[in-house]
Amino acid sequence: MDIKSYQSHAEGFVKHYLLADPFLPYTSVLAGIFLCKMVYDITQSFSSIHIKSYSALTKVKRTEWNNRGISTLHAIFISLMALYFVFFSDFFSDQRSLQGLVVFRSSPLSSFGLGVSVGYFLADLGMIICLYPSLGGSEYIFHHCLSGVAVAYSLFSGEAQLYTYMVLLSEVTTPEINLRWYLDISGLKRSKAYLINGVAIFLAWLTARILLFVYMFYHVYVHYDQVAMMHPFGYLLVFVVPVALSVMNLMWFGKIVKGLMKTLEKRQ
C-alpha cells in the first residue's frame, strides 16, 4: 500500500506540476540539460572500458568524443520527434481546422520535445564556449545561438512549432557526421565503413538540409496568410533562421561533395 501510495503521489506530481502547461517549458529545458550531463558521463564510462583507442586520446579529444555522444543522442531523439510531427502525425495537418491555425498549434508533447532541444543547445553552447575553439569555431557558436533562440521562441510562444520541427529534422545528419569523426579518430579513414558513411552523409544532407528546406519554404508560401498573423519577432524568425541555415547548409554541402569525391578518387 505504501508503495502504491508513493507511486500515485509521484505520478500526480509529474502530471500536475512538472508536465503542467505553465511549468512544461522550464522542466523540459532542465530535463534536456540533465540528459546531456547523464549521456556525457555514460559515454565517458562506456568508452574508457570498452573502446581501446579512447584512453590513448588527449584530454581535449576525449572531451570531444563524449560531447559527440551527447549530440548523437539528441539528434536521434529530435529527429524521431520531428519525423512524427512533420510526416506521421496529423496534428499540424490542414484537415484539422478545429485545432486552429497551423502556425499557432502546440501540444504538451511537441513543446516537451522542443524544450529538451533547447536544453541541449544551452549545454552544448556552454561547452563550446568554455573549450573554444576545441569543439568548434565561431560558425558553431552562431549556429547554436541562432537555432537556440528560434527553438526557445517557438517553445515559449507556441508559434511556428511545425516549421521549427522541419528545421530540427536536419539533425538527422548529425549521427553520420559524428560517426565519420569517430572512424577518423580511430584510424579507420581508409576503411569501407568510412566510404559508406561518406555516401550516407551526402544523401542525408541532400534530403534533410536541402530538399526539406525547399519544402518548408513552399509550405510557408502556401500558408503565408497565417504566418503574417504571427508576432513580428516570430515572423522574422520564420524567414531569417531558415535562410541563414540554408546558406550554411549549402556551403557545408559543397565541402561534403568535395570530400566524397576525393575519397572516391583515392579508392580507384
C-alpha positions, 0 to 999 in steps of 0.5 A: 500500500505504501508503495502504491501510495508513493507511486500515485503521489509521484505520478500526480506530481509529474502530471500536475506540476512538472508536465503542467502547461505553465511549468512544461517549458522550464522542466523540459529545458532542465530535463534536456540539460540533465540528459546531456550531463547523464549521456556525457558521463555514460559515454565517458564510462562506456568508452574508457572500458570498452573502446581501446583507442579512447584512453590513448586520446588527449584530454581535449579529444576525449572531451570531444568524443563524449560531447559527440555522444551527447549530440548523437543522442539528441539528434536521434531523439529530435529527429524521431520527434520531428519525423512524427510531427512533420510526416506521421502525425496529423496534428499540424495537418490542414484537415484539422481546422478545429485545432486552429491555425497551423502556425499557432498549434502546440501540444504538451508533447511537441513543446516537451520535445522542443524544450529538451532541444533547447536544453541541449543547445544551452549545454552544448553552447556552454561547452563550446564556449568554455573549450573554444575553439576545441569543439568548434569555431565561431560558425558553431557558436552562431549556429547554436545561438541562432537555432537556440533562440528560434527553438526557445521562441517557438517553445515559449510562444507556441508559434511556428512549432511545425516549421521549427520541427522541419528545421530540427529534422536536419539533425538527422545528419548529425549521427553520420557526421559524428560517426565519420569523426569517430572512424577518423579518430580511430584510424579507420579513414581508409576503411569501407565503413568510412566510404559508406558513411561518406555516401550516407552523409551526402544523401542525408544532407541532400534530403534533410538540409536541402530538399526539406528546406525547399519544402518548408519554404513552399509550405510557408508560401502556401500558408503565408496568410497565417504566418503574417498573423504571427508576432513580428519577432516570430515572423522574422524568425520564420524567414531569417533562421531558415535562410541563414541555415540554408546558406550554411547548409549549402556551403557545408554541402559543397565541402561534403561533395568535395570530400566524397569525391576525393575519397572516391578518387583515392579508392580507384 
